[in-house]
Amino acid sequence: MQIFTNEEETSLSDYLLRASKLHYGLSTKTTQKLAYDFAMNLSKRIPKSWKSLQIAVKQWLRGFMLRRSELSLQNPEATSMARATAFNCYKVGEFFANLKDVRLLHKFQPQNIYNVDETGLTTVQKTVKVIAK
């Protein structure tokens, strides 16, 4: 089931790869929701099942993944707090360079940036499979 043009699918694929590169890979469910929102914004003709569920169906995702050989489903490694705090200077620099790029791209205002208090969070988060390269 192909809803999007080749160019639109390329745009979606590029977005998924960019998110993964920024250490924010999207799960299959999130990707299905993204595809639905993308289709709605482009005023695409979509199946009734998409409209009733307000999400792209799994059949579309399977076809999309088959058409886009650069994408695969990856199981990211859970990271302990000790390992997460072991960033080196290069990794920290890379993180802030990516943060700057995203901030400039989306023109975030200061009131839209939040500090997350990690109190109460587990040290190793349960991972879900994400779409990546």
C-alpha positions as CSV (number, residue, x, y, z in Angstrom):
1,M,0.0,0.0,0.0
2,Q,1.7,3.2,-1.2
3,I,0.2,6.4,0.0
4,F,3.1,8.8,-0.5
5,T,5.1,9.7,-3.6
6,N,8.7,8.6,-3.9
7,E,9.9,12.1,-2.9
8,E,7.6,12.2,0.1
9,E,8.8,8.8,1.3
10,T,12.4,9.9,0.8
11,S,11.6,12.9,3.1
12,L,10.1,10.6,5.7
13,S,13.0,8.2,5.5
14,D,15.5,11.1,5.8
15,Y,13.7,12.3,8.9
16,L,13.8,8.9,10.5
17,L,17.5,8.6,9.8
18,R,18.2,12.1,11.1
19,A,16.3,11.4,14.4
20,S,18.2,8.1,14.8
21,K,21.5,9.9,14.3
22,L,20.5,12.4,17.0
23,H,20.0,9.4,19.4
24,Y,16.2,9.8,19.2
25,G,15.2,6.9,17.1
26,L,11.4,6.5,16.5
27,S,9.6,3.3,17.4
28,T,7.3,1.6,14.9
29,K,4.2,3.0,16.6
30,T,5.6,6.5,16.6
31,T,6.6,6.1,12.9
32,Q,3.1,5.0,12.1
33,K,1.6,8.0,13.9
34,L,4.1,10.3,12.1
35,A,3.1,8.8,8.7
36,Y,-0.6,9.4,9.5
37,D,0.1,13.0,10.5
38,F,2.3,13.5,7.5
39,A,-0.5,12.2,5.2
40,M,-3.1,14.4,6.9
41,N,-0.9,17.5,6.5
42,L,-0.4,16.7,2.8
43,S,-4.2,16.1,2.3
44,K,-3.4,12.6,1.0
45,R,-6.2,10.1,0.3
46,I,-5.8,7.5,3.0
47,P,-7.6,4.2,3.8
48,K,-10.6,4.3,6.2
49,S,-8.6,2.2,8.7
50,W,-6.1,5.0,9.0
51,K,-8.8,7.5,9.7
52,S,-10.6,5.4,12.2
53,L,-7.4,4.4,14.1
54,Q,-5.7,7.8,13.5
55,I,-2.5,5.9,12.7
56,A,-0.9,4.3,9.7
57,V,-1.5,0.5,9.7
58,K,1.3,-2.1,10.2
59,Q,0.8,-3.2,6.5
60,W,1.9,0.2,5.3
61,L,4.9,0.2,7.6
62,R,6.0,-3.2,6.3
63,G,5.8,-2.0,2.7
64,F,7.6,1.3,3.5
65,M,10.4,-0.6,5.2
66,L,10.7,-3.0,2.2
67,R,10.8,0.0,-0.2
68,R,13.4,1.8,1.9
69,S,16.4,-0.6,2.2
70,E,18.4,2.1,4.1
71,L,16.0,1.6,7.1
72,S,16.0,-1.3,9.5
73,L,14.5,-2.1,12.9
74,Q,17.2,-1.9,15.6
75,N,17.1,-2.8,19.2
76,P,19.1,-0.1,21.0
77,E,21.2,-1.1,23.9
78,A,20.0,-0.2,27.4
79,T,22.4,2.2,29.0
80,S,23.2,2.3,32.7
81,M,23.6,5.6,34.5
82,A,27.3,4.9,35.0
83,R,27.8,4.3,31.3
84,A,25.7,7.4,30.4
85,T,27.8,9.6,32.6
86,A,31.0,8.3,31.0
87,F,30.7,10.6,28.0
88,N,34.0,11.8,26.7
89,C,34.7,15.3,25.5
90,Y,34.1,14.4,21.9
91,K,30.7,12.9,22.6
92,V,29.6,15.9,24.7
93,G,30.8,18.3,21.9
94,E,28.9,16.2,19.3
95,F,25.7,16.3,21.5
96,F,25.8,20.1,21.8
97,A,26.6,20.6,18.1
98,N,23.5,18.4,17.3
99,L,21.4,20.3,19.9
100,K,22.5,23.6,18.3
101,D,21.5,22.4,14.8
102,V,18.1,21.2,16.0
103,R,17.5,24.4,18.0
104,L,18.3,26.6,15.0
105,L,16.3,24.4,12.5
106,H,13.1,24.5,14.6
107,K,13.7,28.0,16.1
108,F,12.8,26.9,19.7
109,Q,12.1,29.8,22.0
110,P,13.5,29.8,25.6
111,Q,10.1,29.1,27.1
112,N,9.8,25.9,25.1
113,I,13.0,24.4,26.5
114,Y,12.6,22.3,29.7
115,N,15.0,20.9,32.3
116,V,14.0,17.3,33.2
117,D,14.5,16.4,36.8
118,E,15.7,12.8,36.8
119,T,14.6,12.0,40.3
120,G,12.5,8.8,40.4
121,L,13.7,7.6,37.0
122,T,15.3,4.1,36.8
123,T,19.0,3.9,36.0
124,V,18.4,1.6,33.0
125,Q,15.5,2.4,30.8
126,K,13.6,-0.3,29.0
127,T,14.3,0.0,25.3
128,V,11.9,-0.4,22.3
129,K,13.0,-1.2,18.8
130,V,13.6,1.9,16.7
131,I,13.9,2.6,13.0
132,A,17.5,3.4,12.1
133,K,20.2,2.8,9.5
